């Protein structure tokens, strides 16, 4: 398909690309999603699917809190709650020093007016986690947090986007983006689209897409690993992490344990692959058994590693390009973008449709990561 058929081209068919497309289509825009593989191929299909406000960086906390409200009304947004189970998230302290650190954070949050995190002592902690090791001293708790089903979410957002008129082109990698008058010509194998607005939601490949429009944005790659166990009788409802150690621990509706926490495999962007490192995964297994001794003899059924983008400060890039009029970025979620999916798509739609947003993205601009000389130039002359 050629010609200026669409108002917006979204590059990347992960959850953030689908969310942006959905919100834009419902605002009256004609949208095409261009995906080099298939929808949810990488980070969105490999996520642990935590829905978390707990321990969020201040730079994205307000956005996360708004997104949590949207999660609790997700049925009205996409016709499915996407398996969201708001059973809480807990960050456990194993020592007095880590407990003091958690207490300090809660105090600081309270002073700023935030009440979503609370400190709980050992008795309350045991009521939430009866199987927890008795060496743990306390924890912070976010009661409205939880986890969801990423594959249900991908299906729901895709179906909702297509019902709103979004066209999704899979197996279609972008090879070049050029300025053409006031528009952008997006080139792919056997395809070209000419659009006034581009959304770069290309995940781990977003820096390469950004470079096509003149934005030099430093971006690293994560290859977060996960383990899934055999099925067990239900014994835990919240999602559990540890202060100062890498662990995310939860039990699915099917009874399997899903264990992650940011342990890294080996990413390869050019091959579009990740390799799990078993010795590193063993650290996650040790953390899990330290907290829950009863799982020491369970069997791990499978492991995997995804591909996702990571910024220097671990905060995403959300907002307008500093150099390319009509280009907007949404990437670099650094392992914690799943919960932000509903609100980031809404913020991008605000920017594109109304030219501004009241949503708190001021700390997420691309300029903060870019060298001063690359963040100041502006593309003013169209190419022929």
KACORTA-V351308 format. One record per pair of residues at least 4 apart in sequence whose C-alpha atoms are under 6 Angstrom apart, sorted by the first residue. I is the first residue (numbers start at 1). J is the second residue. D is the distance in whole Angstrom. If there is no record, write none. Layout:
BEGIN
I&J&D ; I&J&D
END
This chain:
BEGIN
1&191&6 ; 2&192&5 ; 2&193&5 ; 3&193&6 ; 3&194&6 ; 4&194&5 ; 4&195&6 ; 6&30&5 ; 6&31&6 ; 7&29&6 ; 7&30&5 ; 7&195&6 ; 8&31&5 ; 8&195&6 ; 8&197&5 ; 8&198&6 ; 9&31&6 ; 9&32&5 ; 9&33&6 ; 9&198&5 ; 10&33&5 ; 10&198&6 ; 10&199&5 ; 11&33&6 ; 11&34&5 ; 11&200&5 ; 11&201&6 ; 11&202&6 ; 12&17&5 ; 12&34&6 ; 12&35&5 ; 12&201&5 ; 12&202&4 ; 13&17&5 ; 13&35&5 ; 13&39&5 ; 14&39&6 ; 14&40&5 ; 14&44&6 ; 15&19&6 ; 15&44&6 ; 16&341&5 ; 17&201&5 ; 19&345&5 ; 20&345&4 ; 21&25&6 ; 22&161&4 ; 23&346&6 ; 23&349&6 ; 24&29&5 ; 24&349&5 ; 25&29&5 ; 25&164&6 ; 31&166&5 ; 32&166&6 ; 32&167&5 ; 32&168&6 ; 33&168&5 ; 34&169&5 ; 35&170&5 ; 35&172&6 ; 36&171&5 ; 36&172&4 ; 36&173&4 ; 37&170&6 ; 37&171&5 ; 38&170&5 ; 40&44&5 ; 40&45&5 ; 41&45&6 ; 42&306&6 ; 42&307&6 ; 43&47&6 ; 43&306&5 ; 43&307&5 ; 43&308&5 ; 46&306&5 ; 49&147&6 ; 49&148&6 ; 49&150&6 ; 50&147&4 ; 51&145&6 ; 51&146&5 ; 51&147&5 ; 51&339&5 ; 52&145&5 ; 53&64&6 ; 54&142&6 ; 56&61&6 ; 57&61&6 ; 59&363&5 ; 63&360&6 ; 64&340&6 ; 67&340&6 ; 67&343&5 ; 70&74&6 ; 74&81&5 ; 75&79&5 ; 75&80&4 ; 75&81&5 ; 78&156&6 ; 78&160&6 ; 82&149&6 ; 82&152&5 ; 82&153&5 ; 83&148&5 ; 83&149&5 ; 84&147&6 ; 84&148&4 ; 85&146&6 ; 85&147&6 ; 86&144&5 ; 86&145&5 ; 86&146&4 ; 87&146&5 ; 87&237&6 ; 87&238&5 ; 88&142&6 ; 88&143&4 ; 88&144&5 ; 88&145&4 ; 88&146&5 ; 88&238&5 ; 89&141&6 ; 89&142&5 ; 89&145&5 ; 89&146&6 ; 89&238&5 ; 89&239&5 ; 89&240&6 ; 90&140&6 ; 90&141&5 ; 90&240&5 ; 91&139&5 ; 91&140&5 ; 91&240&6 ; 91&241&5 ; 91&242&5 ; 92&139&4 ; 92&242&5 ; 92&243&6 ; 93&98&5 ; 93&99&5 ; 93&136&6 ; 93&137&6 ; 93&138&5 ; 93&139&5 ; 93&243&6 ; 94&136&4 ; 94&137&6 ; 109&114&5 ; 110&114&5 ; 110&115&6 ; 116&142&6 ; 117&141&6 ; 117&142&5 ; 118&140&5 ; 118&141&5 ; 119&139&6 ; 119&140&5 ; 120&124&6 ; 120&138&6 ; 120&139&5 ; 120&140&6 ; 121&138&4 ; 122&137&5 ; 122&138&5 ; 126&130&5 ; 132&291&6 ; 132&292&5 ; 133&291&5 ; 133&292&6 ; 154&158&6 ; 156&160&6 ; 157&161&6 ; 161&166&5 ; 162&166&5 ; 173&188&6 ; 174&187&6 ; 174&188&5 ; 175&187&6 ; 175&188&5 ; 176&187&5 ; 177&185&6 ; 177&186&5 ; 177&212&6 ; 178&184&6 ; 178&185&5 ; 179&184&5 ; 179&382&5 ; 179&383&5 ; 180&184&5 ; 180&382&6 ; 180&383&6 ; 181&382&5 ; 183&195&5 ; 183&196&4 ; 184&194&5 ; 184&195&5 ; 184&196&6 ; 185&193&6 ; 185&194&4 ; 186&192&6 ; 186&193&5 ; 187&192&5 ; 197&326&5 ; 197&327&6 ; 198&327&5 ; 199&327&6 ; 199&328&5 ; 199&329&6 ; 200&329&5 ; 201&330&5 ; 201&331&6 ; 202&206&5 ; 203&308&6 ; 203&309&6 ; 203&331&6 ; 204&308&5 ; 204&309&4 ; 206&210&6 ; 207&217&6 ; 210&215&5 ; 211&215&5 ; 211&216&5 ; 217&370&6 ; 219&310&6 ; 219&311&5 ; 220&309&6 ; 220&310&5 ; 221&308&6 ; 221&309&5 ; 221&310&5 ; 222&307&6 ; 222&308&5 ; 222&309&6 ; 223&264&5 ; 223&265&5 ; 223&266&6 ; 223&267&5 ; 223&305&6 ; 223&306&5 ; 223&307&5 ; 224&262&5 ; 224&263&6 ; 224&264&5 ; 224&305&5 ; 224&306&6 ; 225&263&6 ; 225&264&6 ; 225&304&6 ; 225&305&4 ; 226&259&6 ; 226&260&5 ; 226&303&5 ; 226&304&5 ; 227&258&6 ; 227&259&5 ; 227&302&6 ; 227&303&4 ; 228&257&6 ; 228&258&5 ; 228&300&6 ; 228&301&6 ; 228&302&6 ; 229&256&5 ; 229&257&5 ; 229&299&6 ; 229&300&4 ; 229&301&5 ; 230&256&5 ; 230&299&6 ; 230&301&6 ; 231&255&5 ; 231&256&4 ; 232&255&5 ; 234&255&6 ; 239&249&6 ; 239&250&5 ; 240&248&6 ; 240&249&5 ; 241&247&5 ; 241&248&5 ; 246&261&5 ; 247&260&6 ; 247&261&4 ; 247&284&6 ; 248&259&6 ; 248&260&5 ; 248&261&4 ; 249&258&6 ; 249&259&5 ; 250&257&6 ; 250&258&5 ; 251&255&6 ; 251&256&6 ; 251&257&4 ; 252&256&5 ; 265&275&6 ; 265&276&5 ; 265&277&5 ; 266&274&5 ; 266&275&5 ; 267&274&5 ; 268&272&6 ; 268&273&5 ; 274&305&6 ; 276&305&6 ; 288&292&6 ; 289&293&5 ; 289&296&6 ; 309&332&5 ; 309&334&6 ; 310&332&5 ; 310&334&4 ; 311&332&6 ; 314&334&5 ; 316&331&6 ; 316&332&4 ; 316&333&4 ; 316&364&6 ; 317&330&6 ; 317&331&5 ; 317&332&6 ; 317&364&5 ; 317&365&6 ; 317&366&6 ; 318&329&5 ; 318&330&5 ; 318&364&5 ; 318&365&6 ; 319&328&5 ; 319&329&5 ; 319&365&6 ; 320&328&4 ; 321&327&5 ; 321&328&5 ; 323&377&6 ; 323&378&4 ; 323&379&6 ; 324&379&6 ; 333&337&5 ; 349&353&6 ; 350&354&5 ; 350&356&6 ; 350&357&5 ; 351&355&4 ; 351&356&5 ; 351&357&6 ; 367&375&6 ; 370&375&6
END
